[in-house]
Amino acid sequence: MSFEVNGKAFSQEPRAGQCLRTFLRELGHFGVKKGCDAGDCGACTVLLDGEPVHSCLIPAFRAEGRAVTTIEGLGGDDGTHPMQRAFLDAQGFQCGFCTAGMILTCASLNQAQRTDLGAALKGNICRCTGYRSIEDAILGMTNVEASVEAGAAFGRSLPAPAGPDIVRGKARYTFDTAIDGLLHIKLLRSPHAHARILTIDRSEALRVAGVHAVLTHEDAPSVLMSTARHEKDWMDPEDTRILDDVVRFIGQKVAAVVAETEAAAEEACRRLKVSYEILPALIDPEQAMEPGAPIIHPDRTIANRVADAQRNLVAETHGEFGDVAAALATSAVTYEATFHSHRVQHAALETHGGLAWLDDAGILNVRTSTQVPFLTRRALSDIFQLPMDKVRVFCERVGGGFGGKQEMFVEDILALAALRTGRPVKLELTREEQFIATSTRHPMRVHIKAGADADGKLTALQLDVLSNTGAYGNHAGPVMFQALGESISVYNCPNKRVDGVAVYTNTVPAGAFRGYGLPQTLIAVEATIDELARQLGISPYEMRRRNIVKPGDPMLSPPPSEYHDVLYGSYGLDQCLDLVERGMQADGPHPDLSPEWLIGEGIALAMIDTVPPAGHIADATIALNDDGGFDLTVGTAEFGNGTSTVHLQIAATTLATTVERIRLRQSDTAHGGHDTGAYGSAGTFVAGKATHAAAMQLATELKAAAAGAWLCDVKTCVLDGDAVVSGVRRMPYTELAKLAHDRGRPFAGTGNSTGTPRSVGFNVQGFRVAVNKGTGELRILRSVHAADAGVVANPTQCRGQVEGGVAQALGAALYEEMVIDANGRVINPKFRDYHLPSFADVPRTEVHFAETSDTIGPLGAKSMSESPYNPVAAALGNAIADATGIRFTAPPFKPDRLFPALHEKFGD
C-alpha cells in the first residue's frame, strides 16, 4: 500500500479492519484525535485529497494512492496555514481537543459553505467554546492583543500560551506519546444492575495469544475508597473498591485484561466466564427509601461516612430558620411546586484514560487525563501502600473536564496493572464506557414552597431535595449541600427550611459536574421568584432587587454552617441585574414569525462560593533563570479553563515584565509542592493567589539584591521589564542571575494559598424566546449574560468561559438527556443518540461584566469558569413560562415535552 501523508510518501500496510485514525496515530500524527469512534464529533477530521473526512469511519486501505493531510501538515513548508493563524487571532479554542479537526474542516470551506456555517460545521463538535470564537476565526476577527507593555499583562486579552501548539497539532494530550513495550487494558463490565460475583473463570481468556494478566477482585486491594477527589477525604463516603465482588450498576467493572493489543484484550474479555447471583435492583430513588427496600450497601456505616445505609441514604441534611409554616400561612401570596432535573453527561471530548509505568527508580508514573493529579497521587499511595515519593501523577494538556475528571475512574486500575505486570500499560475508555461507567450530573427532585408579602418581600423559602447519587456516593453529600446552600442564601428571607437526602440506586453513579448541584435547585428557586412576582404584578427584575442579599447581609441557608469564611470580596449582583435588563431591552433581530409563535422573556440569577469549604490548597514557585527569564511552577491543571494564561499574567504583572519572559510548568506531582486541583473555580482564585504570593516574594528578593549591590535604599528600587532600576542605575536580570550563582542559591519565590477566606461570584442570564404553540418548537431570539468576576484577568478568555458555560447549559436545558431504562441500563450511550450542541444549535450570547474588584482574589479577580452554567436552565424555563403561560418543571425542554401541555391549552 502506498499513500502520502502531509506530502511524505508512505508504504506501510494497515492491519485488517484498521481505521485511518488509528493508522495515522501509529505513524505519529497525534493531531488526529479520538473523540467518539463513530463519526459523531469530528475530532479525528483529516483531509483526504483535500476533502474533510472523519478518519475514524474511513478504512485505512482507502488511503491507497491518495493524499492525506493532518493538522501537522496543513501549513505546509511555511508552518502555519491562514486558518491556523485565524484561530490564534480569534482564540477559537479552549481545551483544544477538537481544534485540529475543526481547523481542517474550516480550512476546506468554500464561499458558499461559509454562508451557512451551521450546516458546514455540523460534523464538528466543540464542548468548550460555545462556537462564537470559532465563527470569529472564520470571519477573520482578532480577539487578542499581540503584546502589551511590561507589567501590564493582567486585565488584558493576551493569547493562551499553548495556542501555537494547539492549532498546529503539537500540543500533547494524554495519549499523544509513543511508549515501547506498551500493554493494553480492557475492562469486562457488569451486565446486571445488582449482583454478587460467585466465580470468574479466566482459563479461556488466558489462552488468548498476547494476554499477560486477568485481574479480578481477588487481585486488587480490598481498601474502601471514593472515586471522588477532595482535599479532605471525609467529604465523601468510603463505599467503592477498585474491583468488587458485588456489582451495583450495569457497566461497573468486573475484571481487567492486560494484553499486547487492544484486540487481544477485548477477545479475552469475551472469553471470561462469570457466574453471578442476581440481587434485587433499585432504579427509582423514591422506592429506594421505602421501608423494606433492598439495601445496596448493607455493610456501610457512619464510620464509612454513609448516613444511613439501611435506608439507602448516603447523606442527608435538615434545618430551619424561623417558622416557615407560620410564615406561609400569613403570606400575601404563596407558591408550591415540584421540579425534576435529569442525568447529563460531561461529554468531554477526551475520554478518561491514562498510561502507567514503573521507571528505573521504582517510581510508579501515571500520565492521565485528570483535574486532580496531586489528590490522585495521594489516593494511589494509600491504596497500594506506596510512599508518596514513589508515586508520580501528571497530566499534560487535558481535553475537557467539567468536573468529570475530579474523579479517579482509571488511575487505580492502571496502577494495579503496572505493578502486577511490571510493564507500561494503557487504558483509554471508549465513548460508550464514558456514558455507562463514569459519572453524570445528579438527577434531583426539588419540592419548593415559598411566600411573599404584599410588597414583594420574601417571607418563607422551603426546599425539599431528593438527589439520586446512583450506585456510589462520590460527591453525593457536597453536591447536595451546595444545591441547598447558595440557591437560597442569595435571597434575604427570615424563614427558611431545607430537607435534603442523597439516595443510592442501582444506576450509573453521579458525581461532580459544572455548577455542582446549583443548576438543579435554581430551576425551582428562580421559577418561584418569577411566580410570586407574577401574582403580585411586580417585574421579575424588581422582585429580585427587593430580595437579593447585599453587602452586610448574612448569606444564610439552614442548617447553620460550621464554615464562616465566605465574604463579600466584591459585590456586583446589582450591576448584573441592570446589565441584563438593559441588554434585554435593546433592539435585536425581529424574525418574521407567524401568529403561531409565542414570545416571552425570562431571567435568573445565581450566586456561587468561590471554592469549596474546608480548605483548597495551592503552592507555586517562581525562580530567576540564567537568561534573565523566569520559571513558574504551579500544580493546577489546564483543561480549557484558561488558568495557564492567567498565571502568566499574574506573574508578569507582579514582576513588571512580559509573559514571554516566563516559562510555565504545571500539573505534575514531580515538581513538588501541592495543589488540591482544578475544580470549584479554584484555578485563578486559589492557585492564582499562590502565584501572586510567589511573584511578590521574588520581586522583593530581586529589589533587595540590587539595593545591596548598590548600597542604596531598597525603597528606591523598582522592577522594569528585564531589570531592577533605581534612579539612573539599571541592573539586568542576567546580572542578578550571576549574583545568584556567586551566592550559590537562585533568586526564587514561593507562594501558598489555602482557599480561605472565600468570596462569592454572581451571574444573571436573560433569554427572549419564541415557542410554536402548534409544534412545541423553541427558538432563542436573544441571550444576554452578565457576570461579576471581579477584575477580569483576561476579557477574551473570560468571555469565552461565559459563552461556553451558557452553551453547555443550553444543551442540557434543551435536549441532552441520558435515558435509563427500567432495568438500569443507559440506552443512549453515544453521541449519535445524545444531542450535544453543534454550531447551529447555539445562539450568540451577549456578555457583560460588572465593574468590581475583589478584595480577596489575586489582583482583584475571582472565579468565573463554573458559574455561568448555573442560571441558564432556570432563565430559559422562566422565558418559556412567560411566552406560554405554562410552567414546565422538568427539562430538557424538548418539543415533544412542550407539545402536550401546549396542545391542551391552545388546541390544534
N, C-alpha and C positions, 0 to 999 in steps of 0.2 A: 504494500500500500504506500503510495506517495501522495503527499499533500504539502501545503505551505501554511505556516503559522507566522504571522507578523513579518512576512517577506522572507522567511527562512524555510528551506526545504527540509522535510522530514520523511522518513520511510518506515517508522515503527508500525507494528501490527497491533491493533487493539484486541482485547480479549473478546471472546464470543459474547455478544449481547451487551458489550460495554457502551455506555452513552458518551457523547462527545465531552460533556462536562468533566467527568472523572478522568477521561483520557487526557484532556488538556491540563488538568491539575497535576496529573502524574508527570507531565512534561515540564512542570514547574511554573505554569501560568496560574498563579494563585489569585489573580484578579478575578477569575471566573468563580463565582460564589455558589454555595449550595444553600437555598432557602426553603425549597419545598419538594424538589424532585418530581414535580407533577406539571410543570409549565404554568404555574399559577402566579408566581411572584416576579419573575424577570431578573432575579439577582444573577442568574447564570448567562445572561444575554451575551452573545458574541455576534460578529458579523461574518456571514458565510457568503463569499463572493459579493460583499458589500451590503447584504440584506440582514437585518437583525433577526436572530432566531434564539429560542430558548434551548441552550445546548443540552439541558437535561432530557429533552424529548427527542434529540437527534441521535440516531445510532452513529457511533464514531466512524464506521466504514463509509458513511455518507459523505465524509470529507475527502474521499478519494478524488484526487485530481483537482481539488478546489482550494481556494484561498480563505483561510480563517484569520480574522483579526480579533484579538482580545484587547482589553483596555491598555495593556502594557505596550501594544504596538500601534495604538490609534494615532499617536502623534508622529509616527514615522521617525525619520532621522532628526527632525527638529526637536523631538521630545515632548512637545505639548501641542495638542490639537486645539483649534479655536474653541471647540465646545468644552474641552477641559479647562481652558482659560476662563471661559464664561462661567462655569460652575465655581471656580475660585473667586471670581469677581462678585458673584451674587451670593456666595456661600450657600450653594444649593445642596447642602448635606448636613447631617448631624452625626449619627453614629457612623455613617459612610458605608455600611454593608451593602446597601442597594445601589450605591452611586456608580460603580463601574458599569453595571447593566443599564442604568438609567442614562448615563452619558452616551453609551454606544447607540441606544435607541434614539436619543435626541439628535445625535450627530448624523443619523441617517434620514432624518425627516426632510421631505421636500416642502416647497412653499405651500402647497395645497394642504398637506398634513398639519402644518403649523397653524392653520386657521381653525382646526378642531383638535385641540390638544387632548381633550377628554377621550376621544376615540383613538388618537395616535399613541397615547401613553397608557391605554387600558391594560396592557400586559406587563406593566412595571409598577410594583407596589413600593411605596415608602411609608414606613411606620412612624417616622420621627417628625418630618418637617411640616406636614400639612400642605405641601406642594407649592406654596406661594413662591418660595425662593427658587424652586426648580423652574417655575414659569418665568421668574425674573431672569434666570440664566439663559433660557431660550430667547427671551426678548432682548438680551444683551445689556441688562441693567447691572450697575455696580452698587453693592451694598456695604462695601468695606472701605476703610481708609488705607491707602498703601503704606503710609508710615506717619508717625507723629513725633513730635519733638521729645527729647529726653525728659523723663519724669512726668509725662502727660498721658500715659497709656490708659490709666483707669478711667472708665466712663466713655471710652471711645470705641468705635466699631472696628476693632482690629480683626484680621482673619485668624482662623484656627491654625495653630502651628503645624498640625498634621495634614492640612489641606492639600499641599502639593503631592504628598504621597498618596492620599486618598484618591484624588482624581486621576492619578497615573497608575493606580492598581498596585502601589508599592507598600501601602500600609498593611501591616501583618496582624491578622486576626488569629484566633486560637489554633486553627489547623493549617495555617499558611507557613508550613515548615516541613522539611523532609528529615526523617529520623531513621537511621539504619536499624534493622532488626526489629521493626515495629510489629507488635501483635495487635489484634483487633478484638474488641469485646462486643458481643451481642447478648441481649437480655431476653430470657424467657419470661413472659408476663402472665399473670393470672387471668383465666377466662371467667372466673367466678367473683361475685361481689363479696362473698364471705365464705371462707373455707379454711379447714385445717389441713396442712400438708402431712400426709401419712408416710409416703415414701417417694423418693426420687431415684429412678433407675437411670444411671448415666452411662451404662456399659456401651450401648449402641452409639451414643454421642461421642464417646472417647475413641471409637473406631474410625471416626471420620478423619481422613488424612489432614494433617496440619493442626489438629486440636491439641492444645497444650494443657488445658485445665477446664474443669467444670466446677464452679464454685456455688455452693448452696449455703443454707443457714448453718449447716454443720461446720463449715469452713470459716465463717465470719465471727468476729467478736460479738458477744451477746449483749453488749452495752446498750442501754436505753439512751435515746438522744432525741433531739428535734432537728428536722431539716432546716428550720428557721434559724437565722443567724442574727443575734443581738449582742450588744456589748455585755449585757447581764443575762446569764443563762436562765435565771428564774422567770424571765418574761414569757417563756414557752414551756409546754409540758414535755416531760420525758415519756414518749409513747411510741417511739419508732426505733427499729433496728435496721442495720444495713441490709440483711436478708433475714426474713422471719419465717417461722413455721406456721404462722397464721396470716392469711391474706385477707385484706379488708376492703378492697375495691378492685374492679376489673381494670387491669393494667398494672397492678402492683408487681414489682419484680420478684421472681421466684428463684431464678438461677442465672448465673453469668457464665458464658462460654468464652474462653480465650483461645484464639486461633491465629494461624498465619495470615488468613484472609477473612474479609467480612463474609464471603460466600461460604467458607468452611464453618464459620461460627454460626451463621444462620441455619445451615443444614444440621449442625449438631443440636441446635435449639429444637428443631423439628423432631429430632430423634429422642429427645428426653421424654421419659415416661413418668408422669407424675400421678400419684394416687391421692385424691382429695376426699376429705369428709366435709360435705356441704353443710354449712351453718346458715341459720336464718339471717336474712339480709334486711336492712332498713334503708329505704331510699328517701322517705318523706321525713323531714325534721320534726314535724308536729307529732308523727307517730313514734318517733324515737324517744320522746319524753313521756309517753303514756305509761302508766303502771303496767308491769308485766312485759314490757317490750324487751326483745333480745338485747343483751349487753355487748357492746362492740369491743370494749377494753375492760374486761371484768377484773383484771389483776391490778389495774392502776388505782392509785390512792392519792390523797393530798400530798404525800411525800414525793409523788411524781409530778406534782403541780397540776393535777386533774381535779376539778372542783367536786364532781360527784359522778364517778364512773357508773354507779348503779342506776343513774337516771340519764346516762349518756351525755352529761354536761361536762364540757372541758373547762368552761369558765362561766361565771355569772356575776352580775352586779345589780344592786338595788339601792335606791336612795331617794330622799325627798327633802326639799327646802320648802318651808311654809306649809300650806294646806291646799293642795291642788283641787281636791273635790269641792271644798267650800268656795274656792275662788271661781270655779266653773259654774257653780250654782248661782252666783250673783253677777256673772259677766253679762255685758250688754249683748255680745254675740259670741258664739262658740262654733267650733268646727271639729269634726272627728272623722277619721278615715283610716283605711289600711292600704299600705303601698307595698309593692313587691319589687325587688331587684333580682337580676338574673346572673348566671355564670358568664364570664367573659374571659377570653384567653389573652395573654400578654402579646402573643404573636410577634415577639422579637424575631427578626429575620435570621439571625444566627441562633440556632438551637443550642440547648445545653450540651456541653461536651468538654472533653479535655484530653490531655496527654499526661502520662506519669512515667517516671523512670527513677532508678537509683543511680547516682553518679559515683565517681571513683572514691569520693569521700564518704560514701554510705548515706548520703543525704537523699531523702525522698523528695523529688521535684514534681510538682503538679502545675502544669500550664493549663489554665482553664478559663472559661467564659463566666466570670463572676463579678459581682459588685462588692464582694467582701473577702478579699484574699487573706487578710490577717485573721479574721474570725474563722475562716475555713481551716487555716493552718492550726489554730488552737484546737478546733474540734478533732482534726485528724491526729494531732498529738495525744489528745485524751483517749480517743477510741483505740488507737493502736499502741498506746503506752510508749510513745517515742518522745525523746527530749525535743523541746521546741526548736533547738538549733539543728536538729536532724530532719526538719521538715521545711521545705520552701514551697510557697504557693504564689503564683504570679499570673497576671494577665497582661497581654499586650493590648491591642485595641479590641473592645468588646462590641459586638454587633447588636446593640439594643439590650435593654434590661427591663425597665418599667416596674421594678420591684421583684420580678420573677426570678432574678438572679441574686436575690438576697436569701438564697436557699442553698442547701448542699444536696443536690439530687444525683450527682455523678461522681464527685470527687472521692467519696468513700469507696465506691466500687473500683475506681481507678487505682486508689492506694492499695486496696486488698489484692488486686490482680498483679500489680507491680511487685509488691512484697512477696507474693506467693511464687511468681514465675521468675523474678529477677530480670525480667526483660522490659523494655519500654512498651507501653500499652496505650491504646486509643479507644475512646468511647465517644461516639457522636450520635446523639438522639436523632431519629427521623422526625419529620413533621408530625406524623401520627402519634408518636410517642410523646411529643411535646404537648399534644392535646390530652392524651389519656393518662399520662403518668407524671406530670409535673404539678402545677398548681394553677388556680384560677382566682378570679375575684370572688369574695364571699357572697353568695346569694343571701338576701335578707328579707324578712317580713318585718315591716315597720308599721306599728299602730300608733297613731298620734291623736292627742286631744289638746285643744288649746282654746283660750278665751281672751277677749279684749274688752275694755270699757268703751263707753260712747265716744271718747276722744281718740280712740285708736291705740291706747297703751295696752300692752300685753298684761294680762292678769294671771294666766296659767299656761304652762307648757308641760306636756307629759309625753314621753316616748316609751314604747314597749317594743323591744327589738328581739327577734329570733334570728340568729346567724347560723347558717349551715356551714360548718367547717369541713365537712367531708370526713374521710376515714381517719385523718390525723389532725392534731391540733396546732400545727405550725402557724403562728401568728394569730391564733383564734382570739386570745384574750386582748392583746394590744389593739388589734383592728376593731374589736367591739368597743373597747374603751374610748378610742378616738372617735368612732362613729357617734357615740353618745356625748362626747365632750364638746369639741369646738362647734358642732352643728347647732347647739342651743346656747352655749356660753357667749356667742356673739350677740345675743339679744338680752337686754335687761328685762327681767321678769321676776317678781317677788316670790312666785310659787312655781317650783319646777320639780318634776319627778321623772326618774328613769328606772326602767327594769330591762335588763339585758341578759340573754343566755346565748351561749355558743354551743351548738349541739353536734355530736358525732353522727354521721350517717355512713353507709357503705357506698360512698361515691368518691370520685376523684377529689383529692384534698384541695382546699382553698388556701390562699397564702397572701403574701404582701403584693399589693398592686397600687399603682399610682393613685394617690388620694387616700389610700389606707382606711377605707370604711366610710369616709365622709360623703362620697357621691351617693351611696345607698341611702343614707338618712336625710341628706339635703333635699332629695326629691320630695320627701314628705314635709320637711320643715318649711321649705320655701313655697311649696304649694299651699300650705296652711296660712302663711303670711298673706299670700295673694287672696285666698278665700275669705279671710277675715276683713281684708281691705275692701273686697267687693261688697260684702254685706254692709259695711259702714260707708260706702261711697267715697273712699279715700284712694288716692292713686297708689300703685304699688311702690313707687319711689318714696312718697311721703310716709307711707306706713312703715317702711324700713327706717327712714330718718328718725321717726319718733321713738324707735325701739332699739336701735343698734347701740352697742357699748361705745363709749368714748373714753379718752384718756382720763384716768382716775376712777373709772367704774371697775368694779370687780368682774373678772371673767369667770363665771361660775356655772358648773354643772354638777349635780349631785351624783354619787356621794362625794363628800369633800375629798380633794386630792391631798396626798402627802407631799406632793411637789409644789412648791410655791415660787418657782423661778421663772415663770412666764411674765414678761413685762411688755409694756408698750415701748419697744425700742424706737419705733416710729409709728405714725398713725395716718393712713391715707384712705380709709374706707369712705369718708365723706366725699373726698375728691373722686374716688372711683364711681360712686353713685352719680355724681354730677357729670362726669365724663361720659358715662354710658347714656345718661338721659339726653345730653346734647347730641351725642353720636346717633342715637336713635331718631332724634327729631330732624336730623339733616336729610336733605333730599337724597334719595337713592334711585336706582333703576326702577322704572314703572313698567313691569311686564304687561303685555296685553292678555289679561286673564278674563275668562268668561264669568258670568254670574255664578257658575257652579263653584267658584273658588272663594273661600272664606279667608279673610285677612285678620291676623292678630299679632300682638306683641307680648313679650314676656321677659322678665328679668329674674335673676337670682344672684345672691351674694354668698361668699364663703370666707371663713377665717381659718387659718391653719397655724399651729405652733411650728416654729422652725426647729426641727429635730425632735426626736423622742425624749421622754423624761429618763431619768436615772443614768445619765452620762452617755456622751458620744465623744470619743477621744480622737484627736489627730495630732501627729507630730510632723514637723517639717524641718529640714536643714538647708542652708544655702551657704556656699563657700566660694571664695575668690579663686579663680584659676590663673595659671601662669600667663595665659594670653590676655588677661585683663577682663575676661568674661566670668560668668558665674554658673555654678552647677546648683540647681534647685531640686531637692528630693522630697517628694510627698508620697503618701500611701494611697490616696484616693484614686479610684479607677475612672477612666474616661470611656463612656459608652453613649456618647451623643449628648451628654448633659452640659458640655462646654466648659468643664472645670479646668481643663488644661490651659485654655486661653486665659481664663480669669486669674489663675495662679501666676502666670507670667505677667499679666497686667498689674497685679498687686505688688509683686516683687519689683518690677521695673519702676513703678511709680514711687515706691518706698525708697529705692536706691537711686532715684533720679537718673535712670538710664533708659535704654530702649529694650524692648522684648527680644530683639535679635541677639542681644548680648547674653541671654540667659538660656541655658540648656536644661531641659526638664527630664527628670527620671521619676517614674511613678509606678504604683500598684505592684510592688514586688517585695515580699517579706525579707528577701536577702539584703535589701537596702537598709534594714534596721528600723528602729522606731516602731510606731504602732499607728494604725488607722482603723477605726471601727468599721468604716465602709461608706460607699457612695449610695446612701439611701436616706430617707427622711429629710431630703433637701439640705444635706449636710456639706456638699461639695464646696460651696462658697462660704456658707455661714460658719461652719466649724473648721474644715481644713483650710479655708482661706484665711481665717484668723491665725492659724498656726503659721502659715506662710508669711503673713504680715508681721507677726512677732519675730520670726526668724530674720526677716529682712531688716527690721528695725534694729535688732541686736547687731547684725553685721554692719549696718550703717554707723552705729555708734563705735564699733571697733575700728572701722576704717578711718573715721574722723580722729579718733584718739591716737591712732598710729601716726597719721600725718602731723598732728599737733605735737606729738612727742619728737618727731624728727625735726620739726621746725622750731621747737621750743616756743610755741605760741599758745594762746588761749584756745581750747577746743571749741569754744562757742563761736569763734570766727570762721570755723571750717564748715564748708558745705560740700555736698556731693554734686557733681556736674558732669553727667554723661559718662565719661570714661576716666574721671579723675576726682581727687579731692582738691578743693580750691579754698585758699584763704587770701583775700586781697589779690595781689598780682601773682602770688605763688600758686603753682599747679603741680600736683603730684599724680601722675598717671597710675592707673590701677596696676599696670605691668610693673611699675617700680615698687608698688606696695607688695605685689606678689614676690618680688625678690627679697623684700624685707621679711616676708613670711618664711622664705627658705632660710634666711640667715638665723632667724629665731627658732627654726625647727618646728614650727606649728603654723598651719594655714589660718588665714582670716576666715572665720565661719560664724554663722549664727544659727541657733536652734530655737524653734518655737513650738508651743504646745497649746492646744485648746481642749477644753473639757466639755464643751457643749452646754454650758450653763453660765450665766442666765440665758434664757431663750426669749426670742422675740416672736412677733406674730406677723404673718403676711395676709393680705386681703385681695380678693378678686371679685369682680362683678361682671356678669355676662348678660348681654341682651340679644334677643332674636326678634326679627319680623318674619312671619311665616305665612304661607298660603296653603290651605288644606282643601282638597277637592271633596266636597260633601257627597259626590256620587261614587267616587272610587277609593277614597282614603289616601290618595297620593298626597305627599307633602313636599313643599318646596321651601327652601330657606331663602328669603329675599334680602335679608340683611343680618349681619353678625358683627357685634361690637363687644370688645372686651377691654376692661380697664384693670390694671394690676398695680399694687403697691409693693414694689421690690426694693424700697429704699433707694439709695443711689444706684442707678442701673450701671453695672460694671461694663457691659458691652451691649449697647442698644440693639444692634442687628441680631446678635446671638440670643438675647433675652426675648426679643420679638419672636424669633423662631421657636423658642421654648413654649411661648404662649400659643402660637399658631398650632404647633404640634400637639399640645395638650388639648386644645379645642377640637382638633380634627380627630384625635383618638377617642375623645369622649363622645363626639358625634357618632362615630362608628358604633359605639356601644349603645347609644341612645336610639339609633335609627334601625340598625339591622344586625349587628354582631350578637350572636347568641349560641352558646354551647347547649346542645339539646341532649338530654339524658333520658333513656327510656325507662320503662317500669322495672327493668332488671338492673339498672345502674350503669348501663353501657353508654358511652358517648357515641352518638350515631352520626356526627358530622365532624370527624377528626382530620379535616384537611381544608385548605384554603378554598378549594372549589365549592365547598358547601358551607363555608363560614365567610360571610361577606365582609372583607376588610375594605376600608375606604380607598378608592382609587382617585386619580386626579379629578375625574368628572363628578365625584360624589361630594367633594369638599368645597364649601363656599369660602371666599376670601374674607378673612376676619380683620376688621379694623381694630388695631391695637393701640391703646393709650396707657401711659404710665403716670401714676401720681408723683408729684414732686415732694419727696420726703428724703430724709437722711436718718438712717438707723443708728442709734447711739450704741448698739451692741455689736452689730456686724462689722466686718472689716471695711474700712474706708466708707462706712455708711451704707453698705449693701446688706441685703438679706435674701432669703431663698425665693426661687420662682419656678424651678423646673417641674415640681409636682403639682402645685396648687391650681394652675389654670384649668385642669381637668374637672375640678370639683363642682363648680356651679352649672356646668353645661347642660346636663340632662334635666336638671331642675328648671332652668330657664326655658328650655325647649318645651317641657311639659306645661309651663305657665303660658307660653305663647300659643300652644295648641288649644289650651282651655279658653284663652281669650278669643281665639278665632271661632271655635265651635260651640262654646258654652258647655262643653263636656269635659269633665275631669278624668283623664286617663291616668291610672295609678300603677301601671306596670309596663315599663319599657322592655324591649325596644318598641318604638312607635312605628311599627310596620303598617303598610296599607291594610293588610288583612286583619290586623289588630284594631285599627281605627274604624274599618268599614262597618262592622255590625252595629256599633253604637250610633254612627252617623246615619245608617240606613233606618235605624229605629226612630231617630229624631226627625230626619228630613224626608224619609221615604225614598222613592225611586229617583 
